[in-house]
């Protein structure tokens, strides 16, 4: 039987322990920062990959601006890409 795979925006208010588990396994010793970051930015900038309705991977796309001599462009800084082993 094949797994059900989906990509969805992160909703940190629902089961935050799942996202914290991914973060802590991929970025050890950052629990305090992870909670603060996910609370502040998770719902606004994060996408997660779900396998059988459980998050297994996540990435964050932080808004930024690229300044060039001739123009400015909206951009995204890709941050904290993490996948469970």
N, C-alpha and C positions, 0 to 999 in steps of 0.2 A: 504494500500500500504506500502511495506517495504522500509525503508531507504537504501540508497546506502552508504556502509561503505568501506573505503579504508585506508591503511597505506602507507604513502609516506614520503620521505625525506623533511625536511623543506626547503623552498626557501624563505628566509626572504626578498629578494628584491621584491617579488610579494606580495602585500597586507600585509605589516608588521603590520598594525593596528590589524589584526586578532590575530596574535601571542601576541602582546602587551596586547590585551584585556584578553586573557587567563591568561597571567602572572599576570596582575594587579588584576584580580579577585581572583586568588589563593594566591598571595603573595603581599598583599597591601603595599603601601608606598615604593615600590622599582622601580618606573618608570625609574629613571635615570640609575640605575644599569641594569635594564632589557634591555633598548635600547643598552647600551654598550655591554652587554653579547650577545644578539641576533645578533648584527652586527658582532661581533668577532667570535662567535662559532655556531650560529644557522644553517647556511648552511652546515657546516662541520660535525656537531655532532648530529643534531636533527632529530627526527622522529615525525610525527604528525598523528593523527587519524582524518579522515575527515568523516563527516556525511552529506550527500547530498551536497558534494563538499565544505563544510565549515569546517575549522579546529575546533575541539572541545576538543582535548586533545593533549598533547605533552610531550616529554621527551628528555633528552640529555644524550649522552654517551661519556663522556670525556676520551680521551686516557690517560692511565697511565701504570705504570710498577710495577708489584708485585715482590719485592725483598725477596727472601728466602735465607737461608744460602747455599743451594746447587744449586740454579738456579734463573734465572729471567724470568718472564712471562709477555707478553703483556696482558693488561686487560682494562676494561672500568669502569669508575666511573659513576654510574647512578645519574643524577642531575636534579633538577627542574622538577620533574614529576608533571603535572598539568592537571586537567580536569575541564571543565566548569560545574557548578552546574546544 
